[in-house]
Amino acid sequence: MQYRSILVQVDNAYGAKARVQAAVRLAIEHDATLTGAFLKSEATPAYLVAEGIVTSAEAVDAFFQDREAEAAKCNDEARLLFEQAISSTGINASWHTLNGVSHDHIVNYARRHDLTILPRNMKVAPGEADLSADKVAMASGGPVLILPEAGYPPTFGRKILVAWKDSRESARALRDAWPFLAAAEEVHFVTAIQDGARQLDEVMQRHLREHGCSTSRLIIDRDTDVPTGEVIRRHIDLLGADMIVMGLYGRSRLQEFVLGGVSKDMLGHMTMPVLTSH
């Protein structure tokens, strides 16, 4: 199983170069097409339309010209970074500038790719606005690889920790992660429960072997005095894991974009790549 199309968000923020390099590595490994996406703000600042504000037409035109020029400059810089990374690789790549006024456009693009690679918070140029990767992961219906700004090995994915719970979300994340799991040297399932089986059941073990994961093992942490997120982070250190696979959980169906406690905790304390899906 391979990812045949990969989407990566590119900006001028710290960490963008490493993110693009990771996307290029994965595109080469999977013989995938690569799409670079830049997020541009097309919203009118609220203060320009605020009640009682009187602004001349010339001033408004000058403002939007300056804003467009700034966005174009940021787009060109991000595109240059992307094109330099793919030069001489032979990757079939394309570049798209998306409206970043909401999550809708990047979500739609994510739905049209096998794997989406994002930072935790995506910068929208110009300005200080940003979009969150977890909302894309909750809405896209596919795997989203969220990368921290820095501090992770360029060859991440050798030792993978699967934050496991016998649930729909965990099962979905497992399926979405098969290309990583099959290539990993070690795969460890970590679950925080008080009682239950001491190893993966026979059907699950066969399921993993069928996808090339022959050495996977289950680690049960029965310490109920600490939050689940802390339990997972503890085993990351113990195992020397360089990547996490986890399902994203929402608080309720009525709040599908609101993360549950464990998901919010893990993404809020990211120290390494996290492959998520919902």
Backbone hydrogen bonds in HBPLUS format (Angstrom, degrees):
<---DONOR---> <-ACCEPTOR-->    atom                        ^
c    i                          cat <-CA-CA->   ^        H-A-AA   ^      H-
h    n   atom  resd res      DA  || num        DHA   H-A  angle D-A-AA Bond
n    s   type  num  typ     dist DA aas  dist angle  dist       angle   num
A0033-THR N   A0004-ARG O   3.00 MM  29  6.31 156.9  2.05 142.2 137.4     1
A0114-ASP N   A0005-SER O   2.92 MM 109  5.23 129.1  2.19 124.7 138.9     2
A0115-LEU N   A0005-SER O   3.19 MM 110  6.62 144.0  2.33 153.4 161.6     3
A0006-ILE N   A0033-THR O   2.90 MM  27  6.15 159.0  1.95 150.9 157.5     4
A0035-THR N   A0006-ILE O   2.83 MM  29  6.22 158.8  1.87 160.0 167.2     5
A0007-LEU N   A0115-LEU O   2.85 MM 108  6.27 159.9  1.89 157.7 164.7     6
A0117-ILE N   A0007-LEU O   2.70 MM 110  6.06 158.2  1.75 159.7 167.6     7
A0008-VAL N   A0035-THR O   2.88 MM  27  6.23 162.7  1.91 174.1 177.1     8
A0037-ALA N   A0008-VAL O   2.94 MM  29  6.16 151.5  2.02 155.5 157.5     9
A0009-GLN N   A0117-ILE O   3.17 MM 108  6.59 158.6  2.21 173.0 179.1    10
A0010-VAL N   A0037-ALA O   2.85 MM  27  5.81 166.0  1.87 151.6 154.3    11
A0016-ALA N   A0013-ALA O   3.15 MM   3  5.76 160.3  2.19 138.5 138.4    12
A0019-ARG N   A0015-GLY O   3.07 MM   4  6.22 153.4  2.14 146.8 154.8    13
A0020-VAL N   A0016-ALA O   2.93 MM   4  6.18 159.7  1.97 153.4 157.7    14
A0021-GLN N   A0017-LYS O   2.96 MM   4  6.18 158.7  2.01 148.7 155.1    15
A0022-ALA N   A0018-ALA O   2.95 MM   4  6.14 151.0  2.03 143.8 151.2    16
A0023-ALA N   A0019-ARG O   3.02 MM   4  6.30 154.6  2.09 144.4 151.4    17
A0024-VAL N   A0020-VAL O   2.88 MM   4  6.16 154.6  1.94 151.3 158.2    18
A0025-ARG N   A0021-GLN O   2.97 MM   4  6.20 161.4  2.00 147.2 152.0    19
A0026-LEU N   A0022-ALA O   3.05 MM   4  6.30 164.1  2.08 151.0 154.6    20
A0027-ALA N   A0023-ALA O   2.90 MM   4  6.07 152.4  1.98 145.0 153.2    21
A0028-ILE N   A0024-VAL O   2.98 MM   4  6.20 154.8  2.04 151.6 157.4    22
A0029-GLU N   A0025-ARG O   2.98 MM   4  6.23 164.2  2.01 150.3 154.8    23
A0030-HIS N   A0026-LEU O   2.99 MM   4  6.06 148.5  2.09 145.4 152.7    24
A0031-ASP N   A0027-ALA O   2.89 MM   4  5.56 105.2  2.47 132.1 146.9    25
A0032-ALA N   A0027-ALA O   2.85 MM   5  4.63 157.0  1.90 135.8 142.2    26
A0031-ASP N   A0028-ILE O   3.30 MM   3  5.03 158.0  2.35  97.4 103.9    27
A0034-LEU N   A0092-ASN O   3.03 MM  58  6.37 157.0  2.08 144.4 151.0    28
A0094-SER N   A0034-LEU O   3.00 MM  60  6.56 143.2  2.14 153.4 161.8    29
A0036-GLY N   A0094-SER O   2.88 MM  58  6.26 168.3  1.89 160.4 161.9    30
A0096-HIS N   A0036-GLY O   2.87 MM  60  6.21 153.4  1.95 159.4 168.3    31
A0038-PHE N   A0096-HIS O   2.93 MM  58  6.39 158.5  1.97 156.6 163.7    32
A0098-LEU N   A0038-PHE O   2.71 MM  60  5.95 163.5  1.74 169.3 175.3    33
A0125-ALA N   A0039-LEU O   3.11 MM  86  6.46 161.7  2.14 152.6 146.9    34
A0040-LYS N   A0098-LEU O   2.79 MM  58  5.96 172.0  1.80 176.3 179.1    35
A0100-GLY N   A0040-LYS O   2.68 MM  60  5.13 175.1  1.69 140.0 139.8    36
A0041-SER N   A0125-ALA O   2.69 MM  84  5.62 162.4  1.72 137.5 141.7    37
A0048-LEU N   A0045-PRO O   3.06 MM   3  5.74 153.7  2.14 117.9 125.1    38
A0049-VAL N   A0046-ALA O   3.11 MM   3  5.57 147.4  2.22 110.4 119.3    39
A0053-ILE N   A0050-ALA O   3.24 MM   3  5.82 164.6  2.27 135.1 135.5    40
A0060-VAL N   A0056-SER O   3.02 MM   4  6.33 158.2  2.07 151.7 157.6    41
A0061-ASP N   A0057-ALA O   2.93 MM   4  6.12 163.3  1.96 148.6 153.2    42
A0062-ALA N   A0058-GLU O   2.94 MM   4  6.13 157.7  1.99 145.2 151.5    43
A0063-PHE N   A0059-ALA O   2.90 MM   4  6.10 152.4  1.98 143.6 151.5    44
A0064-PHE N   A0060-VAL O   3.03 MM   4  6.34 165.0  2.06 156.5 158.5    45
A0065-GLN N   A0061-ASP O   2.96 MM   4  6.15 149.9  2.06 146.2 155.0    46
A0066-ASP N   A0062-ALA O   2.97 MM   4  6.16 162.2  2.00 149.2 153.5    47
A0067-ARG N   A0063-PHE O   2.91 MM   4  6.13 157.1  1.96 148.4 155.7    48
A0068-GLU N   A0064-PHE O   2.87 MM   4  5.94 157.4  1.92 142.2 148.1    49
A0069-ALA N   A0065-GLN O   2.94 MM   4  6.12 154.5  2.00 145.0 152.2    50
A0070-GLU N   A0066-ASP O   2.94 MM   4  6.18 155.1  2.00 147.9 154.3    51
A0071-ALA N   A0067-ARG O   2.98 MM   4  6.22 160.9  2.02 148.7 153.8    52
A0072-ALA N   A0068-GLU O   2.90 MM   4  6.07 158.1  1.95 146.7 153.0    53
A0073-LYS N   A0069-ALA O   2.97 MM   4  6.15 153.1  2.05 144.0 151.1    54
A0074-CYS N   A0070-GLU O   3.02 MM   4  6.30 164.5  2.04 151.6 155.1    55
A0075-ASN N   A0071-ALA O   2.88 MM   4  6.06 157.0  1.94 148.8 155.8    56
A0076-ASP N   A0072-ALA O   2.90 MM   4  6.07 158.8  1.95 147.0 152.4    57
A0077-GLU N   A0073-LYS O   3.02 MM   4  6.26 158.2  2.07 149.9 155.5    58
A0078-ALA N   A0074-CYS O   2.99 MM   4  6.19 160.3  2.03 148.4 153.6    59
A0079-ARG N   A0075-ASN O   2.85 MM   4  6.02 158.8  1.89 150.2 156.8    60
A0080-LEU N   A0076-ASP O   2.92 MM   4  6.07 153.2  1.99 144.8 151.7    61
A0081-LEU N   A0077-GLU O   3.12 MM   4  6.38 157.5  2.17 143.9 149.4    62
A0082-PHE N   A0078-ALA O   3.03 MM   4  6.32 158.8  2.08 148.5 154.0    63
A0083-GLU N   A0079-ARG O   2.80 MM   4  6.04 165.6  1.82 155.1 158.8    64
A0084-GLN N   A0080-LEU O   2.88 MM   4  5.98 154.7  1.95 149.8 156.2    65
A0085-ALA N   A0081-LEU O   3.18 MM   4  6.34 147.5  2.29 139.8 148.0    66
A0086-ILE N   A0082-PHE O   3.16 MM   4  6.50 142.7  2.31 146.0 155.7    67
A0087-SER N   A0083-GLU O   3.07 MM   4  5.98 123.4  2.40 138.4 150.8    68
A0089-THR N   A0086-ILE O   3.12 MM   3  5.47 154.5  2.18 135.9 132.4    69
A0107-VAL N   A0103-HIS O   2.97 MM   4  6.00 155.4  2.03 160.0 168.0    70
A0108-ASN N   A0104-ASP O   2.95 MM   4  6.15 157.7  2.00 148.5 154.2    71
A0109-TYR N   A0105-HIS O   3.07 MM   4  6.35 154.4  2.14 146.2 152.8    72
A0110-ALA N   A0106-ILE O   2.94 MM   4  6.11 153.6  2.01 141.9 149.5    73
A0111-ARG N   A0107-VAL O   2.98 MM   4  6.26 149.1  2.08 149.4 157.3    74
A0112-ARG N   A0109-TYR O   2.99 MM   3  5.16 148.6  2.09 103.6 113.6    75
A0113-HIS N   A0110-ALA O   3.20 MM   3  5.34 159.7  2.24 114.9 113.4    76
A0116-THR N   A0143-PRO O   3.25 MM  27  6.52 155.6  2.31 144.2 151.5    77
A0145-LEU N   A0116-THR O   2.71 MM  29  6.04 160.3  1.74 166.7 171.9    78
A0118-LEU N   A0145-LEU O   2.95 MM  27  6.28 158.7  1.99 152.9 159.2    79
A0147-LEU N   A0118-LEU O   2.88 MM  29  6.24 159.9  1.92 157.4 163.9    80
A0133-ALA N   A0120-ARG O   3.02 MM  13  5.21 173.0  2.02 142.0 142.7    81
A0122-MET N   A0131-LEU O   2.67 MM   9  5.01 165.1  1.70 158.8 160.9    82
A0131-LEU N   A0122-MET O   2.83 MM   9  5.01 148.5  1.93 137.4 146.9    83
A0124-VAL N   A0129-ALA O   3.06 MM   5  5.58 160.2  2.10 150.6 144.8    84
A0136-VAL N   A0133-ALA O   3.10 MM   3  5.15 120.8  2.46  96.9 111.7    85
A0137-ALA N   A0133-ALA O   2.93 MM   4  6.25 160.1  1.97 154.5 160.3    86
A0138-MET N   A0134-ASP O   2.90 MM   4  6.06 149.3  1.99 143.3 151.4    87
A0139-ALA N   A0135-LYS O   3.19 MM   4  6.22 136.1  2.40 133.4 143.2    88
A0139-ALA N   A0136-VAL O   3.19 MM   3  5.25 131.6  2.43  96.1 108.8    89
A0140-SER N   A0136-VAL O   2.84 MM   4  5.65 141.2  1.99 156.1 163.5    90
A0144-VAL N   A0276-THR O   2.85 MM 132  5.33 162.9  1.88 156.6 161.5    91
A0276-THR N   A0144-VAL O   2.90 MM 132  5.33 171.8  1.91 147.6 149.8    92
A0146-ILE N   A0274-VAL O   2.84 MM 128  5.24 168.3  1.86 156.0 152.4    93
A0274-VAL N   A0146-ILE O   3.00 MM 128  5.24 161.3  2.03 148.2 154.3    94
A0156-PHE N   A0153-PRO O   3.14 MM   3  5.32 134.8  2.35 125.0 119.7    95
A0185-GLU N   A0158-ARG O   2.81 MM  27  5.15 140.0  1.97 127.3 140.0    96
A0186-GLU N   A0158-ARG O   3.05 MM  28  6.47 155.7  2.11 160.5 164.1    97
A0242-ASP N   A0159-LYS O   2.87 MM  83  5.57 159.3  1.92 148.6 153.9    98
A0160-ILE N   A0186-GLU O   2.94 MM  26  6.22 164.8  1.96 156.1 152.3    99
A0188-HIS N   A0160-ILE O   2.91 MM  28  6.29 165.6  1.93 164.9 169.6   100
A0161-LEU N   A0243-MET O   2.96 MM  82  6.30 168.1  1.97 159.5 161.7   101
A0245-VAL N   A0161-LEU O   2.89 MM  84  6.27 152.9  1.97 153.7 156.7   102
A0162-VAL N   A0188-HIS O   2.72 MM  26  5.99 169.1  1.73 157.7 161.4   103
A0190-VAL N   A0162-VAL O   2.89 MM  28  6.09 167.6  1.90 158.6 160.6   104
A0163-ALA N   A0245-VAL O   2.92 MM  82  6.20 154.7  1.98 162.2 170.4   105
A0164-TRP N   A0190-VAL O   2.87 MM  26  5.65 152.5  1.95 142.6 150.3   106
A0167-SER N   A0165-LYS O   2.62 MM   2  5.51 123.1  1.94 120.0 102.1   107
A0171-ALA N   A0167-SER O   3.05 MM   4  6.22 162.1  2.09 150.0 155.4   108
A0172-ARG N   A0168-ARG O   2.89 MM   4  6.07 153.9  1.96 149.9 157.3   109
A0173-ALA N   A0169-GLU O   3.01 MM   4  6.22 161.0  2.05 146.4 151.3   110
A0174-LEU N   A0170-SER O   2.95 MM   4  6.15 153.8  2.02 146.3 153.6   111
A0175-ARG N   A0171-ALA O   3.09 MM   4  6.37 160.7  2.13 147.1 151.1   112
A0176-ASP N   A0172-ARG O   2.98 MM   4  6.22 160.2  2.02 151.9 157.7   113
A0177-ALA N   A0173-ALA O   3.03 MM   4  6.11 125.6  2.33 139.1 152.2   114
A0177-ALA N   A0174-LEU O   3.18 MM   3  5.18 140.4  2.34  96.8 108.0   115
A0178-TRP N   A0175-ARG O   3.42 MM   3  5.57 172.7  2.42 108.7 110.7   116
A0180-PHE N   A0177-ALA O   2.92 MM   3  5.49 126.7  2.21 121.3 134.5   117
A0181-LEU N   A0177-ALA O   2.97 MM   4  6.10 167.3  1.98 155.3 159.6   118
A0182-ALA N   A0178-TRP O   2.85 MM   4  5.82 168.8  1.87 160.8 162.1   119
A0183-ALA N   A0180-PHE O   3.16 MM   3  5.35 131.4  2.41  99.7 112.4   120
A0184-ALA N   A0180-PHE O   3.08 MM   4  6.16 120.0  2.46 143.1 158.8   121
A0184-ALA N   A0181-LEU O   3.26 MM   3  5.16 147.7  2.37  96.9 106.2   122
A0189-PHE N   A0217-ARG O   2.84 MM  28  6.02 174.4  1.85 163.3 164.4   123
A0219-ILE N   A0189-PHE O   2.63 MM  30  5.90 157.9  1.67 165.7 173.6   124
A0191-THR N   A0219-ILE O   2.99 MM  28  6.40 158.7  2.04 166.6 171.5   125
A0221-ASP N   A0191-THR O   2.94 MM  30  6.27 166.8  1.96 163.5 167.5   126
A0205-GLN N   A0201-ASP O   2.94 MM   4  6.23 160.5  1.97 157.4 163.8   127
A0206-ARG N   A0202-GLU O   2.97 MM   4  6.19 157.8  2.02 147.2 152.8   128
A0207-HIS N   A0203-VAL O   2.89 MM   4  6.08 156.3  1.94 145.9 153.2   129
A0208-LEU N   A0204-MET O   2.89 MM   4  6.16 153.6  1.96 151.6 157.7   130
A0209-ARG N   A0205-GLN O   2.95 MM   4  6.20 160.4  1.99 147.7 153.2   131
A0210-GLU N   A0206-ARG O   2.93 MM   4  6.13 153.6  2.00 150.8 157.6   132
A0211-HIS N   A0208-LEU O   2.99 MM   3  5.24 143.0  2.13 102.6 113.9   133
A0213-CYS N   A0208-LEU O   2.84 MM   5  4.98 158.4  1.89 144.4 137.0   134
A0212-GLY N   A0209-ARG O   2.95 MM   3  4.97 163.8  1.98 111.7 112.2   135
A0230-GLU N   A0227-PRO O   3.06 MM   3  5.36 122.7  2.40 103.6 117.3   136
A0231-VAL N   A0227-PRO O   3.09 MM   4  6.48 150.3  2.18 148.3 157.4   137
A0231-VAL N   A0228-THR O   3.05 MM   3  4.95 115.4  2.48  93.2 109.4   138
A0232-ILE N   A0228-THR O   2.97 MM   4  6.31 160.4  2.01 157.8 161.7   139
A0233-ARG N   A0229-GLY O   3.03 MM   4  6.27 163.7  2.06 146.6 151.1   140
A0234-ARG N   A0230-GLU O   2.91 MM   4  6.07 148.1  2.02 143.7 152.3   141
A0235-HIS N   A0231-VAL O   3.20 MM   4  6.56 153.3  2.28 147.9 153.5   142
A0236-ILE N   A0232-ILE O   2.97 MM   4  6.29 139.0  2.14 146.2 158.7   143
A0237-ASP N   A0233-ARG O   3.31 MM   4  6.60 158.0  2.36 147.3 150.0   144
A0238-LEU N   A0234-ARG O   3.12 MM   4  6.41 158.2  2.17 142.3 148.8   145
A0239-LEU N   A0235-HIS O   2.89 MM   4  5.80 157.6  1.94 143.5 148.3   146
A0240-GLY N   A0236-ILE O   2.94 MM   4  5.75 129.0  2.20 136.9 149.5   147
A0241-ALA N   A0236-ILE O   3.16 MM   5  5.14 143.1  2.31 139.1 146.1   148
A0244-ILE N   A0273-PRO O   2.99 MM  29  6.39 156.5  2.04 150.2 157.8   149
A0275-LEU N   A0244-ILE O   2.78 MM  31  6.16 166.0  1.80 166.4 165.3   150
A0246-MET N   A0275-LEU O   3.01 MM  29  6.40 164.6  2.04 168.6 172.0   151
A0248-LEU N   A0277-SER O   2.83 MM  29  5.80 160.0  1.87 153.8 155.7   152
A0260-GLY N   A0249-TYR O   2.64 MM  11  5.25 151.8  1.71 149.1 141.7   153
A0251-ARG N   A0258-VAL O   3.05 MM   7  6.03 147.0  2.16 152.7 157.9   154
A0255-GLN N   A0252-SER O   3.11 MM   3  5.16 148.2  2.22  98.7 108.2   155
A0258-VAL N   A0255-GLN O   2.95 MM   3  5.40 166.6  1.96 120.8 124.4   156
A0264-LYS N   A0260-GLY O   2.97 MM   4  6.04 165.1  1.99 157.1 161.9   157
A0265-ASP N   A0261-GLY O   2.93 MM   4  6.04 154.9  2.00 145.6 153.1   158
A0266-MET N   A0262-VAL O   2.91 MM   4  6.12 167.5  1.92 156.6 158.9   159
A0267-LEU N   A0263-SER O   3.04 MM   4  6.19 171.9  2.05 154.8 157.1   160
A0268-GLY N   A0264-LYS O   2.92 MM   4  5.83 138.7  2.09 137.2 148.7   161
A0269-HIS N   A0266-MET O   3.26 MM   3  5.39 152.0  2.35 100.0 108.0   162
